[in-house]
Amino acid sequence: MPPARKRPRSYDPAKIRAAVLAQFGHVRTAVAGLTPEQLALPTRLGDWTVRDLVAHAGMTLRAVSRLVDLPEPARQDAALLDWPFSIAAEAPDIAAYARELAERHPDPVAYLAAAEERFTADLAAHPGTRLLATGAGALPLADYLVTRTVELVVHTDDLNAAVPGLDIPYDRQALAACTRLLADALTVKAPGGSTEVRVPPYAVVQCVEGPRHTRGTPPNVVETDPLTWIRLATGRLTWARAVRNAEVRASGERADLSVHLPLMT
């Protein structure tokens, strides 16, 4: 696992809590309008159906409730930027559990409402400093909530892609936090200062080994929009396709990020 960078970006805990609830609310509202036929549609996540994906969206909040029920770790032994690199190992178990939840809860609207109610109560009962035994290691609740913005934004995009005409909105704070966390994860996987990656309006990072840029126009620049960046970082979109479709603008001999992507799957 790549080491977390020494100076992690800070996030406003109150804004992150509000962003998680806002994005989950957008998903819950959209799911309430889905028909049984739409819930049975396939998704771009292998053999997952929309119903499975909805169950997984609920898991985003249920994970917090499950972790606060466990004994609190004695000390923090992980950093926020460890989390993106821990997901791959958990993927098979996550998929199996999502399908199990989908079967166990035939009413997805009631399922999501219950998850939100419990999550809201947990946030009221626990401070952001409360440590959680996550798959990445012991993290404060405030940091773990930032990871929930990634899960919710990514799977909002998955749902929009799966259901024709569905247009679930993105909470601005949730989209910003998701974009920034994944941009910072790139600097962990590809440390350096030769390439500037711009994802306006939310993130600009330096990465990739090579001569460090200090002034003027950087010799190696990558620029894209937030959703394209998120799709690249999570394997929903390949670098080659994004460049071919002009969804990414890359210039300079060190601007090809294909070897570093995806960051998490």
C-alpha positions in Angstrom: 0.0 0.0 0.0 1.4 3.4 -0.9 2.2 5.6 2.2 -0.1 8.5 3.0 1.3 11.9 2.3 2.7 13.8 5.3 0.4 16.8 5.0 -3.1 15.7 4.3 -5.7 18.1 3.1 -8.1 19.3 5.8 -11.9 19.0 5.5 -14.5 20.9 7.4 -16.3 18.2 9.4 -19.7 20.1 9.5 -19.6 20.6 5.7 -18.7 16.9 5.1 -21.5 15.7 7.3 -24.0 17.9 5.5 -22.6 16.8 2.1 -23.0 13.1 2.9 -26.6 13.6 4.0 -27.4 15.8 1.0 -26.0 13.4 -1.5 -27.7 10.4 0.1 -30.9 12.4 0.1 -30.6 12.9 -3.6 -30.1 9.2 -4.1 -33.0 8.3 -1.8 -35.4 10.7 -3.6 -34.4 9.2 -7.0 -34.8 5.6 -5.9 -38.3 6.4 -4.7 -39.3 7.0 -8.4 -37.8 3.8 -9.8 -40.0 1.1 -11.2 -39.4 -2.7 -10.5 -38.2 -2.9 -14.1 -35.7 -0.1 -13.6 -34.4 -1.7 -10.4 -33.8 -4.9 -12.4 -31.6 -3.2 -15.0 -28.0 -4.1 -15.3 -25.2 -1.7 -14.4 -21.6 -1.1 -15.5 -20.5 -3.0 -12.4 -20.3 -6.5 -13.8 -23.3 -8.6 -12.7 -24.7 -5.9 -10.3 -28.3 -4.8 -10.9 -29.6 -1.4 -10.1 -31.3 -2.9 -7.0 -27.9 -4.2 -5.9 -26.4 -0.8 -6.4 -29.1 0.8 -4.3 -28.4 -1.7 -1.6 -24.7 -0.7 -1.8 -25.6 3.0 -1.5 -27.4 2.2 1.7 -24.2 0.4 2.8 -22.4 3.7 2.6 -24.2 4.9 5.7 -24.7 1.5 7.3 -20.9 1.0 7.4 -20.7 4.0 9.8 -23.4 2.5 12.0 -21.7 -0.9 12.0 -18.3 0.6 12.9 -19.5 2.7 15.8 -21.0 -0.5 17.3 -17.6 -2.1 17.4 -15.1 -1.4 20.2 -13.1 1.8 19.6 -9.5 1.2 18.6 -6.9 2.3 21.1 -5.1 4.6 18.7 -5.2 5.8 15.1 -2.9 3.8 12.9 -4.1 4.9 9.4 -4.5 8.1 7.4 -7.4 9.2 5.2 -5.3 8.6 2.1 -4.7 5.0 3.0 -8.4 4.3 2.4 -8.6 4.5 -1.5 -5.9 1.8 -1.7 -7.7 -0.6 0.7 -10.9 -1.0 -1.2 -9.7 -3.6 -3.8 -9.1 -6.2 -1.1 -12.7 -5.8 0.2 -14.4 -5.7 -3.2 -15.6 -9.4 -3.3 -17.1 -9.2 0.2 -18.7 -5.9 -0.6 -20.4 -7.2 -3.7 -21.7 -10.3 -1.9 -23.1 -8.3 0.9 -24.8 -5.8 -1.4 -26.6 -8.6 -3.1 -27.6 -10.1 0.2 -29.0 -6.8 1.4 -30.9 -6.4 -1.9 -32.6 -9.7 -1.3 -33.2 -9.1 2.4 -34.8 -5.7 1.8 -37.3 -5.8 -1.1 -38.5 -2.3 -0.4 -35.4 -0.1 -1.3 -37.1 3.1 -0.2 -37.8 1.8 3.4 -34.3 0.4 3.5 -32.6 3.7 2.6 -34.8 5.6 5.0 -33.9 3.3 7.9 -30.2 3.6 7.0 -30.4 7.4 7.0 -32.3 7.5 10.3 -29.7 5.3 12.1 -26.8 7.2 10.5 -28.2 10.6 11.6 -28.6 9.2 15.2 -25.0 7.9 15.1 -23.7 11.3 14.0 -25.5 13.0 16.9 -24.1 10.4 19.4 -20.4 10.4 18.4 -17.8 13.1 17.9 -15.7 13.3 14.8 -12.7 12.2 16.9 -14.3 8.8 17.6 -12.0 6.2 16.1 -13.4 3.5 13.8 -11.8 0.1 12.9 -12.1 0.5 9.1 -10.6 -1.8 6.5 -7.8 0.8 6.0 -7.0 0.8 9.7 -8.2 2.9 12.6 -9.5 6.3 11.4 -11.4 9.1 13.1 -15.1 9.3 12.2 -14.6 12.7 10.6 -12.0 11.3 8.2 -14.2 8.2 7.4 -17.1 10.5 6.5 -14.9 12.0 3.7 -14.7 8.5 2.2 -18.5 8.4 2.3 -18.6 11.3 -0.2 -16.5 9.2 -2.6 -18.8 6.2 -2.3 -22.0 8.3 -2.8 -20.7 10.4 -5.7 -19.3 7.4 -7.5 -22.4 5.3 -7.1 -24.7 8.3 -8.0 -22.8 8.3 -11.3 -23.2 4.6 -11.6 -27.0 4.9 -11.1 -27.3 7.7 -13.6 -25.4 5.6 -16.2 -27.6 2.6 -15.6 -31.1 4.1 -15.7 -32.0 6.0 -18.9 -33.2 9.4 -18.1 -32.2 9.3 -14.5 -30.4 12.5 -13.5 -29.6 12.4 -9.8 -27.9 15.7 -8.9 -24.5 16.0 -7.2 -24.2 18.0 -4.0 -21.4 20.5 -4.6 -19.6 19.8 -1.3 -19.8 16.0 -1.8 -18.5 16.3 -5.4 -15.7 18.6 -4.2 -14.6 16.3 -1.4 -14.7 13.2 -3.7 -12.6 15.0 -6.4 -10.0 16.2 -3.9 -9.6 12.9 -2.1 -9.0 11.1 -5.3 -6.7 13.8 -6.7 -4.6 13.6 -3.5 -4.6 9.8 -3.8 -2.9 10.2 -7.2 0.0 12.2 -5.5 0.4 9.2 -3.1 0.5 6.6 -5.9 2.6 8.8 -8.3 4.7 11.1 -6.0 6.6 13.9 -7.6 6.3 17.4 -9.0 6.7 17.1 -12.8 3.1 17.1 -13.8 0.2 19.3 -12.8 -3.2 17.8 -12.7 -6.1 20.3 -12.8 -9.7 19.4 -12.0 -11.4 22.7 -11.9 -12.9 24.1 -9.8 -12.0 21.7 -7.0 -8.4 20.4 -7.2 -4.9 21.1 -8.5 -2.1 18.7 -7.6 1.5 18.0 -8.5 2.6 14.4 -9.2 4.8 12.1 -11.2 8.6 11.8 -10.8 10.7 14.1 -12.8 12.0 17.7 -12.9 9.9 19.8 -10.5 8.1 22.8 -12.0 8.6 26.0 -10.1 7.3 29.0 -12.2 5.5 29.8 -15.4 3.4 27.4 -17.4 4.1 23.8 -16.3 5.6 21.6 -19.1 3.3 18.7 -18.2 -0.4 19.5 -17.7 -3.5 17.3 -17.4 -6.9 18.9 -17.1 -10.4 17.4 -16.9 -13.7 17.9 -15.3 -14.6 16.4 -11.9 -16.8 13.5 -13.1 -14.4 12.5 -15.8 -11.6 12.5 -13.2 -13.7 10.4 -10.8 -14.5 7.9 -13.6 -10.8 7.6 -14.4 -9.7 7.2 -10.8 -12.3 4.5 -10.2 -11.9 2.6 -13.4 -15.2 3.6 -14.9 -13.3 5.2 -17.8 -10.0 4.4 -19.4 -7.3 7.0 -20.0 -7.2 6.1 -23.8 -10.9 6.6 -24.2 -11.0 9.8 -22.3 -8.1 11.3 -24.4 -9.7 10.0 -27.6 -13.0 11.7 -26.7 -11.3 14.9 -25.6 -12.6 14.4 -22.1 -9.0 14.9 -20.9 -6.5 17.5 -22.2 -2.9 16.3 -21.7 0.2 18.0 -22.8 3.9 17.1 -22.1 6.0 13.9 -22.1 5.0 13.1 -18.5 1.3 13.9 -18.9 0.2 10.3 -19.7 -1.3 9.0 -16.4 -2.5 5.7 -17.8 0.1 3.8 -15.9 -1.1 5.2 -12.6 -4.9 4.7 -13.2 -7.2 3.6 -11.8 -6.5 4.4 -8.2 -9.3 2.3 -6.8 -11.7 -0.2 -8.2 
